[in-house]
């Protein structure tokens, strides 16, 4: 049984443009598709891709919006042509009136407003990093309990954002884009295989902070991430579900289980407001510093160059191996020679000797008889 190919979808930028052209908000579009606004935001940013029936419904809706946009553009072009014709007529009438009337004295107009200065990509990236990096490092520390790993995760996330800066800069929530990437890197199972993970870091000095951090680290990674996003960062439940790539119901269950586990060990934190305040205090009490923005950008560019060189080297090695194989490979099939085997059961060859009397009599009889058969018969008249 063959699988039907997935329904094609426009690029994430085109999806967002079609929705904005149709004057629809993410919430309105999510209501029409039966999903959350955070899910639509993830689809438009390219972090996730719809599947199954939701993909088909999303593709059908985008196709309808594209057709409506084409119809709307054609209508606007016709209306614009009529308006331009009217403006030309009015302009001609004004010119005729100005020629007939005396020229008025010029009046001082308003002072021109200074145009906003456009930031370069590097300046915009540095501003985003300076604004959000310290808070992201503290949030990531609540997930991992390791200061160096939290700093490295945030730096890697910003390096990835710098590599894909045109996409991140157009996102409505670039901080959320970087936060999701940092959390994914920090909670990756491969972190346990690193040698640094085998050496524990010194715990917080305050006993209450140390107990709270140990309680958080005992939670499953998904529950811990949901708790930090909802009670620590302060996101709404649909936004938390979208960032963790889960349904709203699943995110709610994870949040309730995480709160129950924390309250079971620390009954004073059963109140969500108290838990939010304690999480903020725990993250603020640690001295966590992030690197400077230029250092992060240079690190990302260096990693990109290394990956490019590795890809080029791998391609050259693959081409060389293929050429060597074509050069040394045989051009025709040579069947293999089977190894020799001993044949058993064949009698040994007997050396020649003297003939017996019977063999001599038979030999003489054969020599005396005709070897060419009987004589040829020919018809005769009697």
C-alpha positions as CSV (number, residue, x, y, z in Angstrom):
1,X,0.0,0.0,0.0
2,X,1.5,3.3,-1.1
3,X,1.3,6.5,1.0
4,X,-0.4,9.5,-0.6
5,X,2.0,12.4,-0.9
6,X,1.5,15.3,1.5
7,X,-0.6,18.3,0.4
8,X,1.8,21.0,-0.7
9,X,1.9,24.2,1.3
10,X,3.3,27.7,0.6
11,X,6.4,28.9,2.3
12,X,6.0,30.2,5.9
13,X,6.4,33.8,4.7
14,X,3.7,33.3,2.1
15,X,1.3,31.8,4.7
16,X,1.7,34.8,6.9
17,X,1.3,37.3,4.0
18,X,-1.9,35.6,2.8
19,X,-3.4,35.8,6.3
20,X,-2.5,39.5,6.8
21,X,-3.7,40.4,3.3
22,X,-7.1,38.8,4.2
23,X,-7.1,41.0,7.4
24,X,-7.3,37.9,9.6
25,X,-5.6,37.6,13.0
26,X,-3.9,34.4,14.1
27,X,-6.7,33.8,16.5
28,X,-9.4,34.1,13.8
29,X,-7.5,31.8,11.5
30,X,-6.9,29.3,14.3
31,X,-10.7,29.3,15.1
32,X,-11.5,28.5,11.5
33,X,-9.0,25.5,11.5
34,X,-9.9,24.3,15.0
35,X,-6.4,24.8,16.5
36,X,-4.7,27.3,18.9
37,X,-3.3,30.7,17.9
38,X,0.1,29.5,19.1
39,X,0.0,26.6,16.6
40,X,-0.7,29.0,13.8
41,X,2.2,31.2,14.9
42,X,4.5,28.1,14.9
43,X,3.3,27.2,11.4
44,X,3.9,30.7,10.1
45,X,7.4,30.9,11.6
46,X,8.4,27.5,10.2
47,X,9.1,25.9,13.6
48,X,6.4,23.2,13.0
49,X,4.6,21.9,10.0
50,X,0.9,20.7,10.0
51,X,0.2,17.0,9.2
52,X,-2.8,14.9,8.3
53,X,-6.2,16.5,8.1
54,X,-5.0,19.8,9.6
55,X,-2.5,20.1,6.8
56,X,-5.2,19.5,4.1
57,X,-7.6,22.0,5.8
58,X,-4.8,24.6,6.1
59,X,-3.7,24.2,2.5
60,X,-7.4,24.5,1.3
61,X,-7.9,27.7,3.4
62,X,-4.6,29.2,2.1
63,X,-5.7,28.4,-1.5
64,X,-9.0,30.2,-0.9
65,X,-7.2,33.2,0.5
66,X,-4.9,33.3,-2.5
67,X,-7.8,33.2,-4.9
68,X,-9.5,36.0,-2.9
69,X,-6.3,38.0,-3.0
70,X,-6.1,37.6,-6.8
71,X,-9.7,38.8,-7.2
72,X,-9.2,41.6,-4.8
73,X,-6.0,42.8,-6.7
74,X,-7.8,42.8,-10.0
75,X,-10.7,44.8,-8.6
76,X,-8.2,47.2,-7.0
77,X,-6.4,47.7,-10.3
78,X,-9.7,48.5,-12.0
79,X,-10.7,51.0,-9.3
80,X,-7.2,52.5,-9.2
81,X,-7.3,53.1,-13.0
82,X,-10.7,54.9,-12.6
83,X,-9.3,57.0,-9.7
84,X,-6.2,57.9,-11.7
85,X,-8.4,59.0,-14.5
86,X,-10.5,61.1,-12.2
87,X,-7.3,62.6,-10.6
88,X,-6.0,63.5,-14.1
89,X,-9.3,65.3,-14.9
90,X,-9.3,67.1,-11.5
91,X,-5.6,68.1,-12.0
92,X,-6.4,69.5,-15.4
93,X,-9.3,71.5,-13.9
94,X,-7.0,72.9,-11.2
95,X,-4.4,73.9,-13.7
96,X,-7.0,75.7,-15.7
97,X,-8.2,77.5,-12.6
98,X,-4.7,78.4,-11.5
99,X,-3.9,79.9,-14.9
100,X,-7.0,82.1,-14.6
101,X,-6.5,83.1,-10.9
102,X,-3.6,85.2,-9.5
103,X,-0.9,83.4,-7.7
104,X,-1.3,83.4,-3.9
105,X,1.5,84.3,-1.5
106,X,3.4,81.3,-0.3
107,X,2.7,80.2,3.3
108,X,5.3,78.6,5.6
109,X,4.6,74.9,5.8
110,X,5.2,72.5,8.7
111,X,8.7,71.5,9.4
112,X,9.5,68.0,8.0
113,X,9.7,65.2,10.5
114,X,13.0,63.4,10.7
115,X,12.9,60.0,9.1
116,X,13.5,57.0,11.4
117,X,17.0,55.6,11.2
118,X,17.0,52.0,9.9
119,X,19.1,49.5,11.9
120,X,21.5,47.2,10.2
121,X,21.0,43.4,10.7
122,X,23.9,43.4,13.2
123,X,22.5,46.3,15.2
124,X,19.1,44.7,15.3
125,X,20.6,41.4,16.4
126,X,22.7,43.0,19.1
127,X,19.6,44.9,20.4
128,X,17.6,41.6,20.6
129,X,20.4,39.8,22.3
130,X,21.0,42.6,24.9
131,X,17.3,42.7,25.7
132,X,16.5,39.0,26.1
133,X,19.8,37.0,26.6
134,X,20.2,37.5,30.4
135,X,16.6,36.5,31.1
136,X,16.9,33.5,28.8
137,X,20.0,32.3,30.5
138,X,18.3,32.4,33.9
139,X,15.2,30.6,32.5
140,X,17.4,27.9,31.0
141,X,19.2,27.5,34.3
142,X,15.9,26.4,35.9
143,X,15.6,23.7,33.2
144,X,19.2,22.3,33.5
145,X,20.5,23.3,36.9
146,X,23.8,24.0,35.2
147,X,25.1,27.5,34.7
148,X,27.6,26.8,31.9
149,X,25.1,24.6,30.0
150,X,22.4,27.3,30.3
151,X,24.8,30.0,28.9
152,X,26.0,27.8,26.1
153,X,22.4,26.8,25.1
154,X,21.4,30.5,24.8
155,X,24.5,31.3,22.8
156,X,23.9,28.4,20.4
157,X,20.2,29.5,20.0
158,X,21.3,33.1,19.1
159,X,23.9,31.8,16.8
160,X,21.3,29.8,15.0
161,X,19.1,32.9,14.9
162,X,21.9,34.9,13.4
163,X,22.3,32.3,10.6
164,X,18.6,32.6,9.9
165,X,18.2,36.2,10.7
166,X,15.9,37.3,7.9
167,X,13.3,34.7,9.1
168,X,13.8,35.5,12.8
169,X,13.7,39.3,12.2
170,X,10.3,39.0,10.5
171,X,8.8,36.8,13.2
172,X,6.3,38.5,15.5
173,X,8.0,37.0,18.6
174,X,11.7,36.6,17.9
175,X,12.3,36.1,21.6
176,X,10.0,33.1,21.6
177,X,11.8,31.7,18.5
178,X,15.2,31.9,20.3
179,X,13.7,30.6,23.6
180,X,12.3,27.5,21.9
181,X,15.6,26.8,20.2
182,X,17.6,27.3,23.5
183,X,15.2,25.0,25.4
184,X,15.5,22.2,22.8
185,X,19.3,22.4,22.9
186,X,19.4,22.5,26.7
187,X,17.1,19.5,27.2
188,X,18.7,17.4,24.4
189,X,19.5,13.8,25.6
190,X,22.9,14.1,24.0
191,X,23.9,16.5,26.7
192,X,24.3,13.6,29.1
193,X,27.1,12.1,26.9
194,X,29.3,15.1,27.2
195,X,32.3,14.8,29.7
196,X,31.3,18.0,31.4
197,X,27.9,16.5,32.4
198,X,29.7,13.9,34.6
199,X,31.1,16.6,37.0
200,X,28.3,18.3,39.1
201,X,28.3,22.0,39.6
202,X,28.1,23.6,43.0
203,X,24.5,23.9,44.1
204,X,22.9,27.2,45.2
205,X,24.0,28.6,48.5
206,X,20.5,29.1,49.9
207,X,19.0,25.8,51.3
208,X,15.5,26.8,50.0
209,X,16.8,27.5,46.5
210,X,18.8,24.2,46.6
211,X,15.6,22.3,47.5
212,X,13.5,24.0,44.9
213,X,16.1,23.4,42.2
214,X,16.4,19.7,43.1
215,X,12.6,19.4,43.0
216,X,12.5,20.9,39.5
217,X,15.3,18.6,38.2
218,X,13.3,15.6,39.4
219,X,10.4,16.4,37.1
220,X,10.3,14.9,33.6
221,X,11.8,17.3,31.0
222,X,8.4,18.0,29.3
223,X,6.7,18.7,32.7
224,X,9.6,20.9,33.8
225,X,9.6,22.9,30.6
226,X,5.8,23.4,30.8
227,X,6.1,24.6,34.4
228,X,8.9,27.0,33.6
229,X,7.1,28.5,30.6
230,X,3.7,28.9,32.4
231,X,4.6,29.7,36.0
232,X,8.1,31.0,35.4
233,X,8.0,33.0,32.2
234,X,4.3,33.8,32.5
235,X,3.1,32.5,29.0
236,X,-0.6,31.7,28.4
237,X,-1.6,28.1,28.2
238,X,-2.2,28.1,24.4
239,X,1.2,29.7,23.9
240,X,2.8,27.2,26.2
241,X,1.2,24.4,24.3
242,X,2.4,25.8,21.0
243,X,6.0,26.2,22.1
244,X,6.1,22.7,23.6
245,X,4.4,21.3,20.4
246,X,1.6,19.8,22.4
247,X,-2.2,20.2,22.5
248,X,-3.7,22.6,25.1
249,X,-5.2,19.6,27.0
250,X,-1.8,17.9,27.2
251,X,0.0,21.0,28.3
252,X,-2.7,21.5,31.0
253,X,-2.2,18.0,32.3
254,X,1.6,18.4,32.3
255,X,1.3,21.7,34.3
256,X,-1.1,20.1,36.9
257,X,1.2,17.1,37.4
258,X,4.3,19.3,37.7
259,X,2.5,21.6,40.3
260,X,1.4,18.5,42.2
261,X,4.9,17.1,42.3
262,X,6.4,20.4,43.5
263,X,3.6,20.9,46.1
264,X,4.1,17.3,47.4
265,X,7.7,18.1,48.4
266,X,7.3,21.8,49.1
267,X,3.7,22.4,50.4
268,X,4.4,26.2,50.7
269,X,4.5,26.4,46.9
270,X,1.1,25.0,46.3
271,X,-0.1,28.5,45.5
272,X,0.8,29.4,41.8
273,X,1.5,33.0,42.7
274,X,4.0,31.9,45.4
275,X,5.6,29.4,43.0
276,X,6.0,32.1,40.3
277,X,7.7,34.4,42.8
278,X,10.0,31.6,44.1
279,X,11.0,30.7,40.5
280,X,11.9,34.3,39.8
281,X,13.9,34.5,43.0
282,X,15.8,31.3,42.3
283,X,16.7,32.5,38.8
284,X,17.7,36.0,40.0
285,X,19.9,34.8,42.9
286,X,22.3,33.1,40.5
287,X,25.1,35.1,38.9
288,X,24.6,34.2,35.3
289,X,26.3,36.2,32.6
290,X,26.0,36.1,28.8
291,X,28.7,36.8,26.3
292,X,28.8,40.0,24.3
293,X,26.7,40.2,21.1
294,X,29.7,40.5,18.7
295,X,31.3,37.4,20.3
296,X,28.1,35.4,19.7
297,X,27.9,36.6,16.1
298,X,31.5,35.8,15.4
299,X,31.0,32.3,17.0
300,X,28.0,31.6,14.8
301,X,29.8,32.8,11.6
302,X,32.8,30.6,12.5
303,X,30.6,27.5,13.0
304,X,28.9,28.2,9.7
305,X,32.3,28.4,8.0
306,X,33.4,25.1,9.6
307,X,30.2,23.3,8.5
308,X,30.7,24.7,4.9
309,X,34.3,23.5,4.8
310,X,33.3,20.1,6.2
311,X,30.6,19.8,3.5
312,X,33.0,20.7,0.8
313,X,35.6,18.2,2.1
314,X,33.0,15.4,2.3
315,X,31.8,16.2,-1.3
316,X,35.4,16.1,-2.6
317,X,36.1,12.8,-0.8
318,X,32.8,11.4,-2.2
319,X,33.7,12.5,-5.8
320,X,37.2,11.0,-5.4
321,X,35.9,7.7,-4.1
322,X,33.4,7.5,-7.0
323,X,36.1,8.3,-9.6
324,X,38.4,5.7,-8.1
325,X,35.7,3.1,-8.1
326,X,34.8,3.8,-11.8
327,X,38.5,3.6,-12.7
328,X,39.3,0.3,-11.0
329,X,35.9,-1.5,-11.4
330,X,35.9,-4.4,-13.9
331,X,34.1,-3.8,-17.2
332,X,32.7,-7.3,-17.7
333,X,31.6,-10.2,-15.6
334,X,34.2,-12.9,-14.7
335,X,32.6,-16.0,-13.3
336,X,34.4,-17.3,-10.3
337,X,36.4,-20.5,-10.6
338,X,35.1,-23.2,-8.3
339,X,37.7,-25.0,-6.2
340,X,38.6,-28.5,-7.2
341,X,37.1,-31.4,-5.4
342,X,38.2,-35.1,-5.2
343,X,36.0,-37.6,-7.1
344,X,35.5,-40.8,-5.2
345,X,34.2,-44.2,-6.3
346,X,36.1,-44.3,-9.7
347,X,38.1,-47.6,-10.1
348,X,41.8,-47.3,-10.5
349,X,43.3,-47.6,-14.0
350,X,44.8,-51.0,-14.5
351,X,48.2,-51.3,-16.3
352,X,48.2,-53.2,-19.7
353,X,49.4,-56.8,-19.6
354,X,49.3,-60.1,-21.5
355,X,46.0,-61.2,-23.1
356,X,44.3,-64.3,-22.0
357,X,43.3,-67.2,-24.3
358,X,39.8,-66.0,-24.6
359,X,40.9,-62.4,-25.4
360,X,43.3,-63.7,-28.0
361,X,40.6,-65.8,-29.6
362,X,38.2,-62.9,-29.7
363,X,40.9,-60.6,-31.1
364,X,41.7,-63.1,-33.9
365,X,38.0,-63.5,-34.7
366,X,37.6,-59.7,-35.1
367,X,40.5,-59.5,-37.4
368,X,39.3,-62.3,-39.6
369,X,35.8,-61.1,-40.1
370,X,34.9,-58.3,-42.5
371,X,35.1,-54.9,-41.0
372,X,32.9,-53.2,-43.6
373,X,29.8,-55.3,-43.2
374,X,28.3,-57.8,-45.6
375,X,28.9,-57.6,-49.3
376,X,26.6,-55.4,-51.4
377,X,23.6,-57.2,-52.9
378,X,22.9,-56.6,-56.7
379,X,19.9,-57.9,-58.7
380,X,20.5,-60.6,-61.4
381,X,18.4,-62.2,-64.1
382,X,17.9,-65.9,-63.9
